[in-house]
Amino acid sequence: METDAKTILPFEESAGGNVQIDRLTLPAGATLPCQGYPEERLYYVLGGFGAMSVYGKMGQGDTYILRQNITLYFTPGLMHEIMNTGEMPMTLLVFRVRGGLVPEGAEEGVQKWTSIGRSKAVGTGFWYTDVFNLQENESAREGQHLQVWGVGLRRSQKLVGGEVLLLGDGSSTRRHAHSETDETFYILAGEGAFINEGERIPCRAGSVCSVPVGMVHCVENSGSTPMLYICITSFRE
């Protein structure tokens, strides 16, 4: 019962060269072994049921239930284990962002906390977001055509923002650019186009797009159903 890993956006094809998107599929009963990774990680559960342990193996760390539309953020080096506890395969999207630092001692399981504004040292951070649970994660609206849910990050380094957005059929986001960060998109549902500096790039569920800092862009929903997508913003290495 091996995990199937597929890279859908390699580092070298991302705008800043430091973001990769993988799709992981865990068969029933399979486990992503407990370990820390050298990059920041943001997981999005696309489907299935499972459990996750942070700071150690199952039974030794803090345990969380996993299901569709849950996001998990980890700073570099933070130990975690993911297990498929359901009867069907569990699929996860993984945004991997390089350029951050592993907190001192993280390889041995030591967690280091920092106080913002008081220390230049990097700290350990984890955040669990139940995206569409409005009691825990309020959404924001831009008119009647766009609804936005935040993705929680804690003590993030190069990965500085994350959102899940619902764009109404026949609508588009406003043309805009980011002065300091690259932006990376993954389409969860629907179809439309990325419009980057006037170039129209068709997209549908499963499509990715990486937009470099300073590029004027927008997202267009040309379908007859709402479009759902996740995007992150990140600094370069």
Steps between C-alpha positions, in 0.01 A plus 500: 500500500740764375419868472471626144669838456462709186660839445263733315712816528875442542721755676676597179172591327369723779533876466764534770655154473417412860138372492396147409156339501465125549192280508524215750265202498503271805322164460279380785720423799808673356714745699718795411784428746570730792773744406582867454573652160754767399234724344177660620198284418134579449273197454146518359286188540329443166313187607482209741529460876801465725690611807811706559742520789718807557825499703523119492354171378138400554446463872799720581405838352193723468238321286254654253226357278543555125225532238430695186572877504737494798832685467814433704797737521846398628823693541820325384611208714175455692437126552164365384336177386192457279295180483207397281246357743212477251398228258577699184821670379578838659635772272697803615636801318841612632644848448873481576681833544879510522722768650392487864714385791462195720478615865795389711438159655202416277674190361507357854137587562575816702244774437621859513255785551565864415324824585432720200699822525724369777712243322657464157523123549255279314245303696286191463149549368197287408143595409190292427219667304154356437450724198120506468417484872359850539496478880880468496599657169294797389487592133514840331313618191597727215165593350268215407749320278792410728519332840831448682604270785834538674756221538672510838880532527710525815857636521522472122817597318497506118136389474321816607135458401235250399135522396221285357278696263159440342446696178149522355424386146562768240710706743865588538728638768632852460824546309779543751869436569706415808802721563696257720365146460436232240153341492426133433154363413332158491148460362286280724175512298359674193664644191615832365826676423800669653562832328863602545611829340222453245586137419201270552589155638203259520467305825275241661494282812856375555669789316783699658645843429796687647500879464824696557534809714388816320293329227151642448254211506147386580292181511194459277215253541371425152294198606138462602581396860700668778878460489683400819875541535780530753789742469810579702734798500870450568831681518788372293810332647 
